[in-house]
């Protein structure tokens, strides 16, 4: 799924490390002849949040919450909850049409309230986009309290301006590979669909504008062509990456885009206005006049900003060029005027360290008190499959090494997109293209995604529903097997197509390192009434990661235009901590050891567990035992039941009430459940 990460934004695919597609965003709201509560008239007033300004004093957060359609599944590996990033819902709403929604409400110092709903589906056909619905209302509330300071003011010539700075920052796009600036979008290419001008043969583009981005070629990289972002060199260890990810696989063979789904004609005419966004332009991401001096009290700065956000010109009015047209081409056509982007050689940055983003303004609108404007956009990503990205990139790297870059760039690779497998050129369904031509097919995939999004919106967000995932999925490591067990939601029928168990080894990312033996493979297909599976085809010392999918019937999906067999989404049950064969139980309690001991939070990772900051292990335990942990004063803080038959157990340094334990000396009393024998170990914790 497309997602938002704690260290980067718009992660896609969601299970890949460092695959970030967004660098920053911004939203400005502007009006003319605005009168403040103290009677001062502003010829131009703009409230800013982003792209660099944090909005303090101009935008006020009221509500933000995460809503799920059903309770989040509980995923447990060896007794510990496992997740990549915590995404705990604030509310459950079974009537929600999407599977998840972020809802937030803000108000700004102009008196406009914004309600935003971000919809995400888990249906695998619809998982690669967010639909974002904005409703802007003239409430007259200009600050954080509930008092309405401007109940009677009509807002004139209102514009809503959105900023996008995109990037393709799979690790190969940063520093050691394609080019350092790819990490912040320096080499991003930006293009657009513009009704009446540039529609690329798409019928939906006659009424719906869009802008989109991809990683262009970096001329300074002379070893290989960077389109598609081949993973080529070993990266520095401080860059988000996986060691050995140098097969040539394409780390960014995709495109990110923003589609305008709906924009009100006016506050009283709620039909869609195809002429919106009124302004579409490119932006030098380091433009200090527009991105570094934002202040809603500085009239001279706001006048320059207003001139620009209306028609893309900072100084003189230029309404004829407010949108892209033959005299005002998109950034991509400035870089490659003939549109043959697979042959692009010019620098996408045009010498600017920050590269280019895109901006769009909706307006002008008049808002009387309590009137609203609704704008709906979608942000989505589409591209080559993981399998094709690996096979194509590996083939390309071998070609470069064997024949040189020029020959490799011209060579054609044969693939069947329907079967997602290699093929013989000329055989039915076989397509033969150069590496760059394959990457540029991501544009077609993105346009198909845009059409699907519009179908979903026009269908009132009604799409076929996949079966629910398990309510609880538990993976338990044993001494000679790994056991998987699951429970379903109350009242949920057994999935008609049964269950599929998928497993990867070494890394949860499922990236082929050094070959396809480490990717996710289906290891079992089980009937719908199954509730457990024992994986005995495992090797000691290897980390294993799993997910389980409930399989539904094949159904017609009118929004996708084809029949599909729906499955519950993998990300509901993806494990992020490894299951690994345990040591056999100890022969006596004398063998019990606590590791690391002492536990020092400031110690190097070499003497702590790298997968979890707060974690200690008990090794050499009996097959079944109870571990009771006490403070120096004899207060019982934790009871751990060890029942898996191995000699290993782990403690996450929390109490029974999930509080993190403090520094100090603790005593672990270990009781053999079969013999009743006991032993005590002293644990020192330093924070």
N, C-alpha and C positions, 0 to 999 in steps of 0.2 A: 504494500500500500504506500501511497504517498504519505509523508508524515513530516512532523516538525521535531527536530532534534535539539537536545540541550546545548550542543556545541556548534551546530550548523542548522540551517533551515531547509525544509523541503527535501528530506532524505528520500531517494528513490534509486533502486528498490529499497524497501524499508529495512531489509536485513543486511545490506551491504555497508561496510565501514567507510566513512569519509565521503559518501556519495551525496554531496550537498549541491542543491541547485539554486538556492537563493542567498544573496549576500545582505541586502537591506531592502526595506520597504518604507513608504511614506504616504501620508494622507493629509492634504491641506483642504481647508474649507474657507472660501473667501466670499465677500460681498462688497457692494459699493454703498456709500452714504449711510454707514452704520452709526447709530447714535448710542453712546455708552450710558449706563445708569446715571452717571454724574453729569450728563448733558453734553459731553464732548462729541463732535461729529467727526468721523473718520471717512475721508473720501474713499479709502480702500481699507478693508480690514481682512486679515488672514490669520486663521488659527492653524498652527502647525503641529504635527507629530511626525518625526522622521523628515528626510532620510537619516540625518545625524542628530537633529535636535530631539530631545526626549519628551517634549511637550509640557514640561513643568510650568504651571501657571496658565496654560492655554487649553489643556485637555484634562478632564477629570474622570477617573474610572469610577463607575458606580457598581456594576455587577459583572462578574465573569464566572462562568461555571461550565463544567463538562457534564453532558447529559448522555446516557446510554439508553438504548432500547431495552436491554436486559442486563442482568448482573454480569459483571466481568468474570470470566472463568478464573479459577484459582489454579495456578500452575506451580507444582512443587517438584523439586529435584533433591533427593536425599534429605528430605525434611525441611528444606529452605524454599521460600517463595522465590521464583525466578522471573525476572523481567529485564528488558533493556533499559527502559525509562519508565518511571512510575506514571500511570495514567488512570488514577482512581476517580471514578465518576462521583460528582456531587449529587446527582439525581438520576433516578430511573424513571423513564417515561415510555411505557409499552405502546403508546399511540404514536410515537415518533416514527416517521416513515424511513428516515435514514437510520443507520445503526448507531451513529454517534453524532453529536452536535456540540460545538463550542458556542455558547451564547454569551455575548457581553454587551453591556450598555455603558456608554460614556456621554458626557456633555462637554461642550466647549465654551470658551469665554465669550462667544458671539451669541449664545443662547440656543444653539442647535444640539438636540439630543440625537445620538446615533445608536440604533439597535442593530447588532450584527449577528447573524446566524450562519455558522459554517457547518455544512453537511458532509458527512463521510459515510460511504457505503462499504460493507464488507463483501458484498457480491463480487466475485473475482472478475467479472466483466466490467465492473464499475468501481474498482478500487483505486484507480490511478488519478483521481481528480477530487477536488473539493468544490462544491457549489457554495458561494458566499453571497448572502442576501443582506443588503444594507437598507435600512429605512432611516432617513434623516428628517427630523421633525423640529419645527420652529416652536420650542416651548417657552423661550424667553428666560430660561434659567441659566445664568452665566457663571455659576460657581458651584461649589461642592454641596451646599445646603439645599433644602427643598423649597426655599423662597423663590418666587418668580419675580425677577427684577424688571423684566421688560415684557409685560403681558400684552402690550398693544402694538409692538413694532413689527412692521412688514419688512422682510429682508429682500433686498433688491439685487438682481444680477448675481445670483449665487452660483458658484462653481465648486465642484468636488474633484480634486486632482489626486491621482494615484501614481506613485512612483514604484518602479521595479528595477532592481539591479540584480541580474541573474548571472550565474556562473555554472561551470561544469567541473566541480571540484572533487571528482574521484581522486585518490592520492596521486595518480600519475599526472594530474593536471596541475600539480603544485611543485614548486621548488626544483626537485631533482629530475623532473621528467619534461612534460610538454613546455612548461614555462612558469616561473614563480608567480607571475601576475594572474594566472588562471585561478588562483585561490581567491581572488577578490573580483574576478570578472574582467580582467584586462583584455582578454582575447575572445570575449563573447561576441557573436554575430547576432544582430537583431533584425527581424523582418516583420511583415504585417499582412493581414487581410483587410482590405478597405473597400466597402461597398461602392460600386461604381468606378473603381480604379484598378485595384489589384485583388482579384478574386480567385486566382489559381484554378478556375474551372469548378469551384465549389458553389453549389446553389445556395447553401445557407449563408455564404458570404455576401449575398445580395442584400441581406438585412442585418447581419451581425458582424461587427468588426472584431479583430483579434490581433494580438502581437505575440511574437514568440522568439526564442533564443536557442543558440547551440554554440558549442565550442568550435571556433574557427581554427585555421592553420596558423601556427606560430613560426614566422620566417626564421627566427633565431635558432630554432631547433632544426639542425641539419642532418641528424642521424635518421630520422623518420618523419613522416607526415603526421601531424598531431590530430587531424580530424578523426573523431571517434575516441581519442584519448588512449592510445595504446599504453599498457603497463609494461615498461621497458627496463628501467634501471631499478636497482635496490634503493629504497628511500632511507633517509635519515631516521633513526628510531624515534625521534620526537614528533614525527609527522604521523597522523592517523593512517596506519597501513598494516599490512600483514607481511612479515618477512618472507621473502621468496616469491612475492607476487610480481614476477618478471616474465611471465609467459608471453606477453604481448596482447593478452585479452583486452578488449575495448572497454574502458572504464566509463565512457560517457557517449555511447552511441545512441543518443536520444535527443529530444527537444522538449523544452519547457515552454508553455504558452498560457496566455490570459485571454479568455473569450468573454465578450460582452453578450450576456444572455438577454437582459432586459434593462431598459432605461425609460422611465416615465417621460411622456411628452411634456407634461406640466404637472403642477400640483392638483389640477382638476381633471386632466386627461391621462388615464393610467395605461393607455395603450403604448406599445413599444415604439420608440423613436429610432429608426435606422440611422439617422444622422449623428447619433451619439456613439462613442464619445466625440464631442465637438472638436477637441484638439487631440492629435496624436503626434508625438515627436520623439526624437532621440535626446539623450541627455549625457553630456560629459560628466562622468560620475565624480570628478574632482572639481567641478565648477563651483568655486568659492562663493560667487555671488548668489547662487541658488541653494547650495547645500550646507553653508557654514555660518550664515549671518541671520538666521531666521528669528524675528522678534515682532510680536503683534503690536508693539508700540512704536516701531520705527517706520514712519510713513514713507520715507524715500526708498527704503529696502522693499517695503510692501508694494509700492507702485511698480518697481522693476519686476517683482515676482508676478504681479497681476498682469502686466503687459505680456509676459512670457507664457503664463498658464492659459491665457485666452487663445493665443495663436502661434506660440513657439518663438516669438520675437521679443527680445528684452526691451528694445528701444521704440521702434515704430510699429504701428498697427499693420498687420499683414494677414488679414482674414482669409485671403485666397490660398494661403499656404498653412492654414491651421491643421489640415490633415495631409497625409502623404498624397502626392500627386506626381505627374510626370516632371514637374519642375521642382519637386521637393521629395526626392526618393527616400526610401527607408535606408537605415544604416547599412544593411547588407548589400544593397545595390550601389551604394557609394563605394564600398570596398570592392565589389565584383560587379561592375555595371552590366555585364551580359547575363547575369543570373546563373551562370554555371558554377555553382558554389562548390562542387566537388573538385574543381580545378583552381580554387582560390589560392592566391599566392601573396596578396598584399596584406599588410599588418592590420588586423581588425581594430587595434587600439589607436591607429593613426598617430602614434607617438605619445599618447596620453597614458600615464601610469595607471590610472584607474579604469581605463576602458569606457565603454558606453552602456547605458541602460535605456529603458524606454519609459515614457510618461503618457498619461491620458487624462483629459479633463472632461467632465460632464457638466453641461450647463448651456447658457445661463438660465436660472430658474428664479421665479418670484415665489416667496413663501410668506403668506399671511400667517398670523398667529395660529398655531396648532395644525397648520398644513404640513404635509409630508411629501417627500420624494423617495421612490424606491429604485434602487440600482442593484442588479444581480449580475455577478461575474462568476467565472469558473477559472480555476488554476489547475492545470493538468500536465502530465508528462507521458510521453510515448516514445518507444524506440525498439531496437532489436532485442530479441530474447537473450537471456543469459547464455544459452547454449550457442547461439550464433555468434554472440560477442566474443566468446572464448575461442571457438573454432576459427572464426575469421581472423581475429587478432593474432592467434598463434601462427596461422598460415602466413599472415602478412610479415610477421617478424622473421620467420624462417626464409621467406622470399627475399627480404632485405639483406639478410646475412649471406644468402647464396648468390643473389644476382644484382644486388645494389638497389638503392631506393628508387631510382627512376623506373627500373623494370618492374619492381614490386608495385609501384603506384599505378602502372598501366595493366598489370595482370588482373585476370578475372577469376573470381571465386564462385563456384556453383553450389546453390543451396535450394532446397524445396521449402518454401515458407509454410505450406500446408502441413507437411509432415515434420517440419522443424528438424531437418536432417540433411546431410550432404547428398549430392546427386551427380549424375553424369550429364554434362552439358548436352542439350538436345533432347533429353528424356522428358516425358510428360510432367508438367508442373515444375520443371527445373528452371531456375533463374540464374544467370551468370552476369556478375557485375564486378567492378573494381571495389576495393575496400571503401573508398570515399563515396562511391555511388550507393553502396549498401547503407552507409551511415545516413546519407541524405534521404533514403526512403523513410526515415523517421518522420519526415514532414508529412508524408501521406498518412502514416499511422496517427500522427497528431490531429490531422484534419478529420480522420474517421472518429477519433475520440471526441472532437468538438461536436460532430453531428450526433453522436450518441448522447452527449450531455444535453443538447437541445431537445432530443427526443424525450429524455427523462424529465426535463423541466415541463415540456408541453404535456407530458403524461402525469403531471401533478406529483412527481417524485415516486410514482408507483412503479416498482420493478419486481420481477420474480424474486421470491425470498428463498435463499438457501436454507438447508436444515441448520439448526443451531449447533455450535460446537459443544463438547462436553462441559458440564458445569465445573468439574474438577478433573485435572489430569495430573497423575502422580507417577514420577519416574524414580525407581529405587535401584541403586547399584548393589549387586551381590558379589559373591566370591567367584562365581562361574557363569553368571547370567545377569541381565538387566531386566527388571520387571516393570511393565507399564500397566497402570490401572486407571480407569476413568468412571465418572458418574455422569448421568444426564440430568438436565433440568426437570423439575417436577412437572409431570404432564406432557413432556416432550416425547413423541413417539420415536421408536427406533428408526434410524435413517433407512429409507427403502433401498438405497444402494450400498448399505453397509458402511464400513470404516476403512480408511487407508492410513497406514503407518508409514511415515517418511523419516529417514535418518541420514545424517551427515556425520563425518568424522573429522577430527582435528579442530575445526572451527565452526561456530554457529552460522557464519556467513555463507557457508556452502559454496565457496569460491573454489574452482579447480586449481589446487596447489599440491603438487606440480601438474596433476592431471585430474581427470574426471572421477577418480576414486574418492575424492573428498567432497563431491557435491551431494545434494540431497537425492536419495534414491528411495523409491517405494519398496519397502521390505515386507509388507504384509497387506493383504486384502481380507477383511473379516466380515462376518455377517452382522446385521444390524443389532442383534441381541448380545453381541460380544461386549465384555466389560474389562478384559485384561488381555495382555499379550506378553509372552516371555521371549526375550531376544537372547538367544544362546550363541548366535554367530558373532561373537565379540572377542576382542583380543586384549590381553592385559597391557596396560600402559597407554591405551588409545582413548581419547576423549570422544564421547558420542553425544549428539544432539538430536532431538526428536520434535516432530509435531504430528498431530492426528487430525484427520478431516472426516467429517460426516458427509456422506455422498447421497445426493438426492436423485430424483428421477430426471430424465431429459424433458425439458419444457421449451415452449416458444417464448423468446424474449423479444417483444416488438421493439423495444428500445435499442437492441443490438442488431435486429434484423436477421436473426438466425435461431436455430434450436441450440440449447446449451444444457449440459449436465452440471447442475449447480453443486458446489461443495461449500462447506463451512470454511471460512478463511483461515489460512495457515497461521496468521499472526495472533489469532486468539489463543493458540496452544503452543506456540513456539517456545522451546526451552533455550535459555541463554547461559545456563550453568551446565557444565559437562557431567554426564554420568560416566563412571569409570569403574572397572572391576575393583572390588575391595580386597584387602588382605584377609586371609583366613583368620579366625578367632585365635586369641592367645591361648597357650596351654595352661597358664596359671596367672593369677592376678599380679604376680611379681613382674610380669612383662608389660603392664600398663604404663604408657608414657603420655605426657602432655606436651604438645608441640604447637607453636613455639612457647617456651617458658623460660624466662619471663616474656610476656607479650608487651612489646613497646611500640606504641603507635607511630613513633618517629623513626623506627628502624627501617632499613632498606627493604625493598620488596623481596630481596633474596632470602631474608629471614622471616618474612611474613607470607601469607597466602596471596598470590597476585589477583585472584578472582574476586575476593571479598575483603574489604578493609578490616572489618571486625570478625575474626574467625580464628578459633584454635581447634586442634584435633586431639582426640583421645585414641591412641593406637594400642593394639595388643589386648583389646577388650575380650571378654567371653562372648559367646554367640548371642546370648541374651543377658542384658544387665540393666540396672537402673542407676543413673548418675544423679546424685543430689548435690547441689552446689550451695555452700554456705558462706556468709561473710565471717570476718574475724570474731564478730559478736555472736555468731551462731544463728543468724537470721537466714532462713531458707530463701534463696532468690530464684532458683531454677530447678526443675526436675526434667530430666531427659530419659525417655524410655528407648533403650537400644534393643531393637527386635529383628534386624535384618539378617542376622546370622554371620555377619562379617566381624572383623576385629577393629573396625574404624567407626568413629562417631565424631560429629562436629558440633561446636557451640558457637553461636553468632554473637556472644557477649551481651546478650540481653536478658532481662529478668522475665519471669512468667507473665508480667504485665507489659512486656515489650519495651521496657525502659533500658537504655544503654547503661551497663554497669560502670561505676566510677573506678578510678585508680585504687589499688589496695591489694590486700592478701585475701585469697579465697581458698576454701577447702572443698575438694570434690570427693564425696564418699561414694564409692563404686561397689554395688552389690550384685553378685552373680545370681541371676534369677533362678538358676537350676540348683545351686548348692547352698545359697544363702551366705556364702563367704563374702567378706568385705575387705576393702583396702582404701586408703586415703591418699590423695595427692594434693600438694600445695601448689596453688596457681598465683603468680604475681602479675598484676596488670598495671602498666604505666601509661598514662595518657598525657 
